[in-house]
Amino acid sequence: MKILIVEDEKDLAKIIKKRLERENYTADIVYDGEEAIDKTIVNEYDLIILDIMIPKKSGLEVLRELRDWEDKTPVLILTARDSLEDKVKGLNMGADDYLTKPFAFEELTARIKTIFRRGVKEHSNILKNGDLILNTIDYSVKRADKVIELTSKEYAVLEYLMRNRGHILSRSQIEEHVWGYMSGNNTNIVDVYIRFLRKKIDDQHEIKLLETVRGRGYRMKVIKDE
């Protein structure tokens, strides 16, 4: 999952990014409202963590523009402004949650996971496709009841494919979403990780879940529950 951190306190922003990456998220940082808008135009994010008191454009101005454009990216406001009026205003403008500083990082990650659960069709912490099951809380993966050990990047690629199962994802989409950058045709990192996943997810099973769509990218085959 890819998160945009909009925070002008640079040390805090870097700490949040580091902690999120430990939780297997990919994170970008911007330090003002104008840069936040620019970033959302050229990148797709699963969540925006947004401070209100930022330069050039306030967090609420950023939020208003996103919602005026019908951008439905979840927004978690993270700010020192803790009045009830501020909270109500932010939520009424389209924020999905509101957390005040100072905060415990454990609470932030819990709020993030709650927001992500709202955004998926499954009404639990579980992503399921046939006999492949991902637990998005403890990052465990099973197929046919057998535990599969994945690295953090393998898991991130697999979760992205699972959340978009049935849809073709280009190499650049996967690379930008998981690693936070696009390097064009100068790397085969996505192909390498798909190969790793196939060995762990598909090789021992008759039904193959990971599909290559020639010239376009990769797709997680949709398997209906029995």
N, C-alpha and C positions, 0 to 999 in steps of 0.2 A: 504494500500500500504506500502511496506517495503523498507526502504532506508538505504544504507550504507554511513556513513560519514567518509571520510579519511582525517584527519586533525591533524597535530601535535601540534597545539596550543590548549592545553587541555581545557582551559576555554572557548574558542570560540566554540570548538566542543560540549561541554556540553550545551552551550546556544542554538546552532542550534538544537541539539537533543530535548531540552525542548520545543522550539518553534514549531518544527515539530509535536511533540506529541500533542500539543494544537490544531493542525490542523488535528488531527485524523490519522496521519501517525505513523508507527512503525519505530524506528531508532536504528541502531547499530553504534558504534564508534570504529575505529582503528586509531592508531597514526603513522604508518609507512607503506611503500609500501609492504614489505614482508608480514606483517600481513593482508594487504588488499587482496593480492593474495590468501592467505590461507583461508580467510573468504569467498571469492567468490567461492572457490572450494567446500565448504561444505554447503553453503547457497544459496538460490535463492533470488535475490533482484529485485525490480522494477526500482530502480534508484541508481546510485552511485554519490555522491557529492565528488569531488576529488580535493584536493590541489596539485599543481605541486611540490612545494618545501617541500618535506617530506623526512625523513631519510630512509636509507637502500636501497630503490628503489624510484626513483622520480615518481611523478604522471604520467609523460609521459611514463616512462618505464612500469608502471602498465597498462596504457591505451594500449600500444603496445602489451603487452602480452595478454590482454583480446581479442583484435581484432584478433591477430594471432591465438587464439584458437577458433575464430568465435563466441565468446561470444558477443551477441548483446544487453546486458543490457545497457540501456541509461546511459550516463555519462555527468554530468554537472561539468565542471571545475570551481572551485572557488579559486581564487589565487590573490596575490598582483602583479603578473607580468602582466602589462597592455599594453605592446607594441603590435602594429599591427602584428608584426612578430610572437610573441608568440601566439596570438589568431588564426592566420591563421594556424600555425603549429599544434596547438591542435585540431582545427576543421578538418584539413586534415588527422589527424591520427585517426579520428573516434569519437571525442567528439560530443555530440548533442547540447551543448550550452557552453558558456564561460562567466562567470561573475567575475568582478574584485572587490577586496577589496579596501577600505571599501564599504559596500553594505547595502542597506535597506532590511530588512527581507521581507517586502511586495513584493519587486521585486523578491527575491529568490523564494518565494512561487508561484508567478505568472509564473516564468520560469518553475518551477516544474510542474505546472498544464498544461502548454503548451506542455511540453514533454510527459506527460501522455496522453494528447488528441491525439497526433500523433500516439500513440501506440495502440489505440483501433479502432475497425472497424467503430464505430459511428463517424461521422464527426461533433460532437458537444460535449457539456458538459453533454449530456444526455446518460444514459445507460437504455435501454428499453427491456423488455421481456414480451410480451403480454400486460397486463394492469398494470404491475409493472414498475415504472419509478423512477430512481435515478438521482438526479442532483448532479454532482461531484464538483460543485462550492460552493453551499450553503449547501450541504449534506442533502437536503430534499428528502423524500421518499413518493411516492404516489402509491396506488393501487386502480384502478377503480375510479380515481379522488379524493380519500379520503386520506388526509394527515396522515401519520403514524409516530408517534414519536418514535425515537430509541435512545438508548445510543450510545456513541462513539464506544464502542466495538461491539455492535449489528450491527451498520452501517458498521464497518470494515469487519466483517464476511460476511455480506450480499453483500457488494461490491466485495469481493474476489470471492464469489460464482457467482455473476453476470458476472464478467469479464471472468470467466472460465465456463460459463453455458454450459451444455451438457457433461462436464468432471467430472469424479469422483475425489473428493479431500479427501484424508485421514485425519483422526483426527490430526495426527502429522503435516501434511502440513498446515492445518488451524491454529493450535496452534502456530506453529513456525512463520507463516506469520503474524498473528495478534498480538500475545503476545511477539514474539521475542525469544521464547525458546521452547524446547521440553522436556516434563517431562515423556515421556513414558506412561505407563498405570497407573500412580499414581494419575491421576486427570481425572475428567469427565467434565472439564470446557467447552470443545467444545460441548458436548452433551447438557449441560445446556443452552448454548447460542442458539443452534439450536432450542431447545424447546421454548425459549423466542421468537425467530423469527417466529416460526410456529404459535404461539398464535397471533402474531401481523400481520403476512403476509398472512397466509393460512386459519386460523380457520373460518373466515366469508365468505369464497369463495368456490365455487364448485370445481374449478380447483386448485389443490394443486401444488405448484411450488417446494417445498423443498422435495427431495427424500432421503430416507435412502437406501444405497446399502449395504446389510448385509455383514459384515466381511471386508468391504473395506472403507466405509466412507459416504460422502454426495455428492449430486449433485443437481444443479439447473436445473430443467426441461426446455427445450427449447420450447417456445411458439411462433409460427409464427404470425407475424402481420396479422391482417385481411385485 
